[in-house]
């Protein structure tokens, strides 16, 4: 048995300064509180990316991470005085089914040009911008420390700072001196609900030199300047109740309303000092103050996703205990891998990345909806989630023996199913089409890339299959119960997913083509003319096969129409013995994602893919790819391909290859693109998925197939799921 407490604890996070690039996230998958090094959200200006001058030469590369409070249920939508609908942002495209309208306005480049004032928006642009920007996720509030004049503490006045994140319990402890006086802050998020608790101790509290501040920032709709709609966000902050031991603050913004219930354990006074700031000042002589802030929706988009805890903790000690119980249960569940004793110099860093990635993906994921690319830390793409990234966030939960955490998000797909059916029908197809960028209301975001992507379509099938495999590793009774529940939860979803997949291809001369229009996972092709991308063809075959397996598990026969399309899918095209990215185009762009490698690695062997050709393709990518353009999940893609091809040494090298976006900061976050995408959790999830394949293997594979058996790696592993064939 692995000593899991020792394994996790040796990677506890220790910081000795506050950096705009680093936040320490506390969360439970549906609610997260990201603190700076003071243990709270004190330095909001330093962690505000809007302070960057976009005209500065290096502004796009400067990384700033906000210290925010976010949830699965906290969303805001601007008024829509023009009544924009998705149809207003659509363009007709020629398909084998006749003209089909796709919401492609505006393109990302045009949207940025409009936002910067370089071009005037046309009506379809305005519709697309409003729809893309709404709803957007809210920062529910910033809880921090302030000086008596209600100003932020001065960075230079802090000395001796240490911040310690106890991963095993999810508790953050910060200590520092401010103007010579000691300050100690202990903070945690409860295991259920949207509750953060903190205990601040300092003589500065006793003499009035330090107060606790709650600030409520404006919503940020991204590329949707309020001037375009002729309005500013309308709202108010109301202090509903205020007493010696607690207060209730209600915030209303347009149709969104939520409540913050504050309780504290020593005499203190709360007051609104301006329209969006509440200050909590303890009574004179009080040197320690414990505060609990409980957030809950009243109305607005996403409010139905709130899950109220049965017995919410109402004091700091209860919050700390709830956090400790939540994290101890998590760490003691599922799989673990220990690399201590390895002589490969990279082993300690890989183990650190593995442990921190598990922490971050649980703190900001495993919730009731698919997570956004930055989890619940900071908003990217207005806080919406990208369904093509859901696999990279969450497949690891099942692969690491925690399928229940992945299954939680399946309920959202059931809620979104009617909209997905409408999309498929409007495009002349059967079943349900799952979009790329989406919010809790299941309304697709327009754009010139997202509406044409299809590789998110088979994800539900693959994720369900991983869950099925994970339950199979458990004792017989538990396996039967888990699998029965899974079948009941996903049967309709998988049938509708596969039905779209069987009706989407255009059949010509007995061959079932994917597109046009279609956009491959490497998002730089002309959707209007692209067809038969390599990875998507193999994924279509595998997805339909999984759909048939689930029918057989329900006592049904294989569906003939699905078999017909599966058998008619063409083998991907090759040039010079290697695979191209799409059919009819021997020239492959060597930037962004080498996604065609996913056809073997991410996927198991299928009849469409030749291993020798894929090996040549991997060699070609390694020799000439523009690595600064690659993203965090691209390196796991290559490692998985090398593992499936039987090259374990290459798998480790590729997983840990140096790259601008293949690094993990001091708190474990995988950076994306400057402050636009400062945190990129698909990289963390991809790392864990690749390690699960490299360690757990598949039926009939050798032990630890992704690590060389040369004595340099000492691997102790338990609880992994064997990957499906």
C-alpha positions in Angstrom: 0.0 0.0 0.0 1.2 3.5 -0.8 1.5 5.9 2.1 -0.9 8.4 0.4 -0.6 11.0 3.1 3.2 11.1 2.8 2.9 11.1 -1.0 0.6 14.1 -1.1 2.1 16.0 1.7 5.6 16.1 0.3 4.2 18.3 -2.5 2.4 20.8 -0.2 2.8 24.3 -1.7 5.0 26.8 0.0 5.3 30.5 -1.2 7.4 33.2 0.3 6.1 36.2 -1.8 3.0 37.2 -3.5 3.2 37.0 -7.3 0.6 38.2 -9.8 1.1 34.9 -11.6 0.2 32.7 -8.7 -3.0 32.1 -6.7 -3.8 29.4 -4.2 -7.1 27.8 -5.0 -9.4 26.3 -2.4 -12.5 24.5 -3.7 -14.9 21.6 -3.9 -15.6 21.4 -7.6 -18.7 23.5 -7.6 -17.2 26.5 -5.7 -13.7 27.9 -5.4 -11.9 30.7 -3.6 -8.6 31.6 -5.1 -6.3 33.5 -2.6 -3.1 35.5 -2.9 -0.2 34.7 -0.6 -1.9 36.5 2.3 -4.4 33.7 2.5 -7.2 35.9 1.3 -7.9 38.1 -1.7 -6.0 41.1 -0.4 -4.0 42.3 -3.4 -6.8 42.6 -6.0 -5.1 45.3 -8.0 -1.9 43.3 -8.4 -4.0 40.3 -9.6 -6.1 42.4 -12.0 -5.2 41.7 -15.7 -7.2 44.7 -16.9 -4.4 46.9 -15.6 -2.3 45.8 -18.5 -1.9 48.3 -21.4 -2.9 46.3 -24.5 -0.6 48.6 -26.5 2.4 47.5 -24.6 4.7 45.3 -26.7 4.7 42.4 -24.2 1.2 42.7 -22.8 -0.1 39.5 -24.5 2.7 37.5 -22.9 2.3 39.0 -19.4 0.6 36.5 -17.1 -1.7 37.7 -14.3 -4.1 35.4 -12.5 -7.1 36.9 -10.7 -7.9 36.1 -7.1 -11.6 35.4 -7.6 -14.5 33.5 -6.1 -16.5 31.5 -8.6 -19.1 28.8 -8.7 -20.9 26.5 -11.2 -24.1 28.5 -10.5 -23.0 32.2 -10.5 -23.8 33.7 -13.9 -25.0 37.1 -15.2 -26.6 38.0 -18.5 -26.8 41.5 -19.9 -30.1 42.9 -21.1 -30.9 42.0 -24.7 -32.8 45.1 -25.9 -32.5 44.1 -29.6 -33.7 40.5 -29.0 -30.7 38.9 -30.5 -31.1 35.2 -31.3 -28.7 32.6 -32.6 -30.3 32.8 -36.1 -29.2 36.5 -36.3 -25.5 35.3 -36.3 -25.8 32.6 -38.9 -24.5 32.0 -42.4 -25.6 29.3 -44.9 -23.1 26.6 -45.9 -23.4 24.0 -48.6 -23.6 20.5 -47.3 -24.6 17.1 -48.7 -27.9 17.6 -46.9 -28.5 21.0 -48.6 -27.9 24.5 -47.2 -27.3 24.4 -43.5 -27.0 27.5 -41.3 -24.1 27.8 -38.8 -23.7 30.6 -36.2 -20.3 31.8 -37.5 -20.4 35.6 -36.8 -18.2 37.2 -35.8 -14.9 35.6 -36.3 -12.4 35.9 -33.4 -10.3 38.3 -35.4 -13.2 40.5 -36.3 -14.5 40.5 -32.8 -11.1 41.8 -31.5 -11.1 44.4 -34.2 -14.5 45.6 -33.2 -13.6 45.7 -29.5 -10.5 47.8 -30.3 -12.6 50.2 -32.5 -10.8 49.3 -35.7 -14.0 48.3 -37.5 -17.6 49.0 -37.0 -19.8 46.0 -36.1 -22.5 44.8 -38.5 -25.8 43.4 -37.2 -24.7 39.8 -37.3 -21.6 40.8 -35.4 -23.6 42.5 -32.7 -25.8 39.4 -32.4 -22.9 37.1 -32.2 -21.0 39.2 -29.7 -24.0 39.4 -27.4 -24.6 35.7 -27.6 -21.0 34.9 -27.2 -20.6 37.1 -24.1 -23.9 36.1 -22.4 -24.3 34.6 -20.0 -20.9 35.1 -18.4 -19.6 33.7 -15.1 -19.5 36.0 -12.1 -16.8 36.7 -9.6 -19.0 36.5 -6.5 -16.8 38.6 -4.2 -13.3 39.3 -3.0 -12.7 38.6 0.7 -9.4 40.2 1.9 -7.6 42.4 4.4 -7.5 46.2 4.3 -6.0 49.1 6.2 -8.2 51.4 8.3 -8.6 53.8 5.5 -10.1 50.9 3.5 -7.2 50.8 1.1 -5.3 47.7 0.1 -2.3 46.7 2.1 1.1 47.8 0.7 3.2 45.1 -0.8 6.3 46.6 0.5 5.0 46.7 4.1 4.8 42.9 4.2 7.9 41.0 5.4 8.6 37.5 6.4 5.7 36.1 4.3 5.1 32.4 4.2 2.0 30.7 2.6 1.5 27.0 3.2 -1.2 25.0 1.4 -1.9 21.7 3.1 -3.1 19.6 0.1 -4.2 16.7 2.3 -6.7 18.9 4.1 -7.2 21.8 1.7 -6.3 24.3 4.3 -4.2 27.4 3.5 -2.1 29.1 6.3 -0.3 32.4 5.7 1.9 34.3 8.1 3.6 37.6 7.7 4.5 40.9 9.3 2.7 44.1 8.3 4.3 47.3 9.4 6.2 45.2 12.0 3.2 43.4 13.5 2.5 39.7 13.0 -0.5 38.5 11.0 -1.7 34.9 10.7 -4.5 33.8 8.4 -6.0 30.3 8.1 -8.5 29.7 5.3 -10.5 26.8 3.8 -13.6 26.1 1.7 -16.2 23.7 2.9 -16.6 20.3 1.2 -20.2 21.1 0.2 -22.0 24.3 -0.7 -20.4 27.7 -1.4 -18.8 28.5 1.9 -15.4 29.9 2.8 -14.1 30.3 6.3 -11.1 32.3 7.6 -9.5 33.1 10.9 -7.3 36.2 11.1 -5.1 36.8 14.1 -3.1 39.9 14.7 -2.6 42.7 17.2 -3.4 45.0 14.3 -7.0 43.8 14.6 -7.1 44.7 18.3 -6.0 48.3 17.8 -8.0 49.0 14.6 -5.1 48.8 12.3 -6.5 46.0 10.2 -10.0 45.1 8.9 -11.6 42.4 6.8 -13.0 43.7 3.4 -15.6 42.2 1.1 -15.6 43.8 -2.3 -18.0 43.0 -5.1 -16.5 43.5 -8.6 -18.4 44.3 -11.7 -19.3 41.4 -14.0 -16.9 41.0 -16.9 -18.6 40.0 -20.2 -15.3 40.0 -22.1 -15.6 41.2 -25.8 -18.9 42.8 -25.2 -18.4 46.5 -24.4 -21.4 47.9 -22.6 -21.4 50.8 -25.0 -22.5 48.5 -27.8 -25.7 47.8 -26.0 -26.2 51.3 -24.7 -26.2 50.3 -21.0 -24.1 49.6 -18.0 -24.8 46.7 -15.7 -27.6 47.7 -13.5 -27.4 46.5 -9.9 -27.2 47.3 -6.2 -25.7 45.9 -3.1 -28.0 45.8 -0.1 -27.0 45.2 3.5 -30.1 43.2 4.5 -29.1 42.6 8.1 -26.2 43.7 10.2 -25.5 42.9 13.8 -22.7 42.3 16.2 -22.3 38.6 15.1 -23.3 38.6 11.5 -24.7 40.3 8.4 -26.5 39.5 5.2 -25.5 41.1 1.9 -27.6 40.8 -1.2 -26.4 41.7 -4.6 -28.7 42.3 -7.6 -27.4 42.7 -11.2 -30.1 42.8 -13.8 -31.9 39.5 -13.4 -29.2 37.9 -11.3 -29.3 38.0 -7.5 -27.3 36.2 -4.9 -26.9 36.5 -1.2 -23.8 36.4 1.0 -24.4 35.4 4.7 -21.6 36.5 6.9 -21.1 35.2 10.5 -18.2 35.9 12.8 -17.1 34.7 16.2 -16.1 37.9 18.0 -17.8 41.3 18.4 -17.5 43.3 15.2 -19.3 45.9 13.2 -20.1 45.6 9.5 -20.9 48.6 7.2 -21.0 49.4 3.5 -18.3 52.0 2.9 -19.3 52.4 -0.8 -21.7 50.9 -3.3 -19.7 47.6 -3.6 -17.6 47.3 -0.5 -18.4 46.0 3.0 -15.9 46.4 5.8 -15.9 44.3 9.0 -14.1 45.9 11.9 -13.7 43.9 15.1 -14.3 45.5 18.5 -11.2 47.1 20.2 -9.1 44.5 21.9 -10.2 41.7 19.6 -7.0 40.1 18.3 -8.6 37.1 16.6 -11.6 37.1 14.3 -13.1 34.1 12.5 -15.4 34.8 9.6 -17.6 32.5 7.5 -19.0 33.7 4.2 -21.8 31.5 2.6 -22.8 32.4 -0.9 -26.1 31.3 -2.4 -28.2 32.3 -5.5 -31.5 34.0 -5.4 -32.2 34.1 -9.1 -30.5 34.3 -12.5 -29.0 32.0 -15.1 -27.4 28.9 -13.6 -29.1 29.4 -10.2 -30.8 26.0 -10.5 -27.4 24.4 -10.3 -26.9 25.4 -6.6 -26.8 22.4 -4.3 -27.4 23.5 -0.7 -25.5 21.5 1.9 -27.7 19.5 4.3 -25.9 20.9 7.4 -23.8 23.9 6.4 -20.9 24.7 8.7 -21.5 27.9 10.5 -18.1 28.6 12.2 -14.5 28.5 11.0 -13.7 25.3 12.9 -16.6 23.5 11.2 -15.4 24.8 7.8 -11.9 23.5 8.4 -13.2 20.1 9.5 -15.5 19.9 6.4 -12.5 20.7 4.1 -10.3 18.2 5.8 -12.9 15.4 5.5 -13.6 16.3 1.9 -9.9 16.1 0.9 -9.0 13.1 3.0 -11.8 11.2 1.3 -10.7 12.3 -2.1 -7.0 11.3 -1.6 -7.9 8.0 -0.1 -10.1 7.1 -3.1 -9.2 6.0 -6.5 -5.6 5.5 -7.8 -2.2 6.7 -6.7 1.2 6.4 -8.1 4.5 7.0 -6.4 7.8 7.6 -8.2 10.1 7.9 -5.1 13.3 5.9 -5.6 13.5 6.5 -9.3 17.0 7.4 -10.5 15.6 9.4 -13.5 16.2 13.0 -12.6 12.8 14.0 -13.8 10.8 11.7 -11.5 10.4 14.2 -8.6 9.0 16.9 -10.9 6.7 14.4 -12.6 5.4 13.3 -9.2 4.8 16.9 -8.2 2.9 17.7 -11.3 0.7 14.5 -10.8 -0.2 15.4 -7.2 -0.8 19.1 -7.8 -2.9 18.3 -11.0 -5.1 16.0 -9.0 -5.6 18.7 -6.4 -6.4 21.5 -8.9 -8.7 19.4 -11.0 -10.8 18.4 -8.0 -10.8 21.9 -6.5 -12.0 23.4 -9.8 -13.7 20.4 -11.5 -15.7 17.3 -10.8 -18.8 19.5 -10.4 -22.3 19.6 -11.7 -21.2 21.1 -15.1 -18.2 20.6 -17.3 -15.6 23.1 -16.2 -14.3 26.0 -18.1 -10.7 25.9 -19.3 -9.5 27.7 -16.2 -11.8 25.8 -13.8 -13.2 28.1 -11.1 -10.1 30.2 -10.8 -10.5 32.9 -13.4 -12.6 33.5 -16.5 -11.5 32.5 -19.9 -14.0 32.8 -22.8 -16.4 34.5 -20.4 -16.4 31.6 -18.1 -18.2 29.2 -20.5 -17.1 25.6 -20.8 -15.7 24.0 -24.0 -17.2 20.6 -24.5 -14.3 19.5 -26.7 -12.1 20.0 -23.6 -14.4 18.1 -21.3 -12.5 14.9 -22.0 -9.2 16.5 -21.2 -10.5 17.8 -17.9 -12.5 14.8 -16.7 -11.5 11.5 -18.3 -8.8 11.3 -15.7 -11.4 11.0 -12.9 -12.5 7.6 -14.3 -9.0 6.5 -15.4 -7.8 7.2 -11.8 -10.7 5.2 -10.3 -13.1 8.0 -9.4 -15.9 7.7 -12.0 -18.5 9.2 -9.7 -16.8 12.6 -10.1 -17.1 12.4 -13.9 -20.7 11.1 -13.7 -21.8 14.2 -11.8 -21.6 16.3 -15.0 -23.7 13.8 -17.0 -26.8 15.3 -15.5 -26.1 18.6 -17.2 -26.0 16.8 -20.6 -29.4 15.4 -19.9 -30.7 19.0 -19.2 -29.0 20.2 -22.4 -30.3 17.3 -24.5 -33.4 19.1 -25.9 -31.3 22.0 -27.2 -28.8 19.5 -28.7 -31.6 17.7 -30.5 -32.9 21.0 -31.9 -29.4 21.8 -33.3 -29.1 18.4 -35.0 -32.6 18.7 -36.5 -31.9 22.2 -37.8 -28.8 20.8 -39.6 -30.8 18.0 -41.2 -29.6 15.3 -38.8 -31.0 12.9 -36.3 -30.1 12.6 -32.7 -28.3 15.3 -30.7 -25.3 17.5 -31.7 -23.1 18.7 -28.8 -21.6 22.1 -29.4 -18.2 23.5 -28.4 -18.5 26.7 -26.3 -21.6 26.8 -24.1 -23.0 28.0 -20.8 -25.4 26.5 -18.3 -28.4 27.4 -20.6 -27.0 25.1 -23.3 -27.1 27.9 -25.9 -24.2 27.7 -28.3 -21.7 30.5 -28.6 -21.2 31.8 -32.2 -17.9 31.9 -33.9 -16.0 30.9 -37.0 -14.4 27.8 -35.4 -16.5 26.4 -32.6 -19.8 25.6 -34.5 -17.8 23.5 -37.0 -15.9 21.3 -34.5 -17.1 17.7 -34.2 -14.5 16.0 -32.0 -16.5 16.7 -28.9 -19.4 14.6 -30.3 -18.0 11.1 -29.3 -16.6 12.3 -25.9 -19.7 11.2 -24.0 -19.3 7.7 -25.4 -15.6 7.5 -24.5 -16.2 9.0 -21.0 -19.0 6.5 -20.3 -16.8 3.7 -21.5 -14.0 4.8 -19.1 -16.6 4.9 -16.3 -17.7 1.4 -17.2 -14.1 0.1 -17.1 -13.5 1.9 -13.7 -16.5 0.2 -12.1 -15.3 -3.1 -13.4 -12.2 -2.8 -11.1 -14.3 -2.9 -8.0 -15.7 -5.8 -6.0 -18.5 -7.7 -7.8 -21.4 -6.2 -5.9 -20.1 -2.6 -6.2 -19.2 -3.1 -9.8 -22.7 -4.3 -10.6 -24.3 -1.4 -8.8 -22.1 1.2 -10.4 -22.6 -0.2 -13.9 -26.3 -0.4 -13.5 -26.6 3.2 -12.4 -24.3 4.3 -15.2 -26.5 2.5 -17.8 -29.6 4.2 -16.5 -27.9 7.6 -16.5 -26.4 7.6 -20.0 -28.4 5.2 -22.2 -30.5 7.9 -23.9 -27.6 10.3 -24.1 -25.4 7.8 -25.8 -28.1 6.7 -28.2 -28.8 10.3 -29.3 -25.1 11.0 -29.6 -24.5 8.1 -31.8 -27.7 8.8 -33.9 -26.2 12.2 -34.8 -22.9 10.5 -35.7 -24.6 8.1 -38.0 -26.6 10.8 -39.8 -23.9 13.5 -40.1 -21.6 11.9 -42.7 -22.3 12.4 -46.4 -22.3 9.1 -48.2 -21.0 9.1 -51.7 -20.1 6.0 -53.7 -20.4 3.9 -50.6 -18.0 6.1 -48.6 -19.1 8.1 -45.5 -17.3 11.4 -45.5 -17.1 13.8 -42.5 -17.8 17.3 -43.9 -17.6 19.7 -45.3 -18.2 21.9 -43.5 -16.0 20.6 -40.6 -13.2 22.0 -38.5 -10.6 19.6 -37.2 -9.2 19.8 -33.7 -6.2 21.6 -35.2 -8.3 24.7 -35.6 -6.7 26.4 -38.6 -8.4 25.0 -41.7 -11.2 26.3 -43.9 -14.3 24.7 -42.5 -16.3 25.3 -45.7 -14.0 23.0 -47.7 -12.4 20.7 -45.2 -13.4 17.0 -45.1 -12.3 13.8 -43.4 -9.8 14.9 -40.8 -7.6 12.0 -39.7 -8.3 12.0 -35.9 -12.1 12.6 -36.3 -12.5 9.7 -38.7 -10.9 7.3 -36.2 -12.9 8.8 -33.3 -16.1 8.4 -35.3 -15.4 4.7 -35.8 -14.5 4.2 -32.1 -17.5 6.2 -30.8 -20.0 4.2 -32.9 -18.4 1.0 -31.6 -18.8 2.1 -28.0 -22.4 3.0 -28.7 -23.0 -0.5 -29.9 -21.4 -2.0 -26.8 -23.7 -0.1 -24.6 -26.7 -1.4 -26.6 -25.5 -4.9 -26.1 -25.1 -4.3 -22.4 -28.7 -3.3 -22.3 -29.8 -6.5 -23.9 -30.3 -4.9 -27.3 -28.8 -5.9 -30.7 -26.3 -3.8 -32.7 -28.0 -1.1 -34.7 -27.6 -1.8 -38.4 -27.6 1.9 -39.5 -24.7 2.6 -37.2 -22.8 -0.4 -38.4 -23.3 0.7 -42.0 -21.8 4.1 -41.4 -19.0 2.7 -39.3 -18.0 0.3 -42.1 -18.2 3.1 -44.7 -15.8 5.5 -43.0 -12.7 5.9 -45.1 -9.1 5.3 -43.9 -7.4 8.7 -43.4 -5.1 9.9 -46.2 -1.3 9.5 -46.1 1.5 11.2 -47.8 5.1 9.9 -47.8 4.1 7.1 -45.4 2.6 9.4 -42.8 -0.8 10.7 -42.0 -2.1 14.1 -43.2 -4.3 16.3 -41.0 -7.2 16.3 -43.4 -8.1 14.7 -46.7 -7.1 16.3 -50.0 -4.3 18.5 -48.4 -0.8 16.9 -48.2 0.5 20.1 -46.6 0.1 20.0 -42.8 0.4 23.1 -40.7 3.1 22.6 -38.1 1.6 24.7 -35.3 -1.1 24.5 -32.7 -2.3 20.9 -32.0 -0.8 17.9 -33.7 -4.2 16.4 -33.2 -4.0 13.8 -35.9 -1.7 11.9 -33.5 -4.8 11.3 -31.3 -6.0 8.7 -33.9 -3.7 6.2 -32.1 -2.8 6.8 -28.5 -5.7 8.9 -27.3 -7.7 6.2 -29.1 -6.9 2.5 -29.0 -6.1 0.7 -32.3 -9.0 0.8 -34.8 -9.3 -0.7 -38.3 -8.8 2.8 -39.8 -5.3 3.4 -38.5 -2.0 1.7 -39.4 0.5 1.7 -36.6 3.6 1.9 -38.9 2.2 5.0 -40.6 1.3 6.5 -37.2 4.9 5.9 -36.0 6.2 7.7 -39.0 3.8 10.6 -38.3 5.0 10.9 -34.7 8.6 11.0 -35.9 7.7 13.7 -38.4 6.0 15.8 -35.8 8.9 15.5 -33.4 11.3 16.7 -36.0 9.5 19.8 -37.3 6.7 21.0 -35.0 6.6 24.6 -33.8 6.6 23.8 -30.1 6.0 27.3 -28.8 2.6 27.1 -30.4 1.7 23.7 -28.8 -0.7 23.6 -25.9 -0.5 21.7 -22.6 -2.5 18.7 -23.7 -0.5 18.2 -26.9 2.4 16.7 -24.9 0.2 14.1 -23.3 -1.2 13.3 -26.8 2.3 12.5 -28.0 3.1 10.5 -24.9 -0.1 8.4 -25.3 0.7 7.8 -29.0 4.3 6.7 -28.1 2.9 4.4 -25.3 0.4 2.7 -27.7 3.2 2.2 -30.2 5.4 0.5 -27.7 8.0 3.3 -27.2 8.0 3.9 -23.4 11.2 5.9 -23.4 9.8 8.3 -26.0 6.6 8.5 -24.0 8.3 9.9 -21.0 10.5 12.3 -23.0 7.4 13.7 -24.8 5.4 14.1 -21.7 8.1 16.1 -20.0 9.5 17.8 -23.1 10.4 21.4 -22.7 7.9 23.8 -24.2 6.5 27.3 -23.6 3.2 25.8 -22.5 4.4 22.6 -21.1 5.4 23.9 -17.7 3.8 23.8 -14.3 4.2 26.8 -11.9 4.8 26.7 -8.2 1.2 25.9 -7.4 0.8 23.3 -10.2 -1.1 25.3 -12.8 -0.3 24.8 -16.5 -0.1 28.2 -18.1 -1.9 28.9 -21.4 -1.6 32.3 -23.2 -0.5 35.3 -21.1 -3.4 36.8 -19.2 -5.9 35.8 -21.8 -5.7 32.1 -20.7 -3.4 32.3 -17.7 -4.5 28.9 -16.4 -5.1 25.9 -18.7 -6.5 22.9 -16.8 -6.7 20.7 -20.0 -3.0 20.5 -19.7 -3.3 19.2 -16.1 -6.0 16.8 -17.1 -4.1 15.6 -20.1 -1.0 14.9 -17.9 -3.1 12.7 -15.6 -4.8 10.9 -18.5 -1.5 10.1 -20.1 0.0 8.9 -16.8 -3.0 6.7 -16.3 -2.4 5.1 -19.7 1.3 4.9 -19.1 0.9 3.2 -15.7 -2.4 1.4 -15.9 -2.2 0.2 -19.5 -4.9 -1.7 -21.2 -6.1 -5.3 -21.4 -3.1 -7.5 -22.5 -0.5 -4.7 -22.1 2.7 -5.1 -20.2 3.0 -3.6 -16.7 3.5 0.2 -16.8 3.7 0.3 -20.7 4.6 4.0 -20.9 7.7 3.8 -18.7 11.0 2.2 -19.8 11.9 -1.1 -18.0 15.6 -0.1 -17.6 15.8 0.4 -13.9 15.6 4.2 -13.9 12.0 4.3 -12.9 10.6 2.8 -9.7 6.8 2.9 -10.0 4.4 1.9 -7.2 0.8 2.2 -8.4 -2.6 1.1 -7.2 -6.2 1.6 -8.2 -5.8 2.4 -11.9 -8.4 1.6 -14.6 -7.3 -0.5 -17.6 -8.1 1.5 -20.7 -10.7 0.1 -23.1 -9.7 -1.5 -26.4 
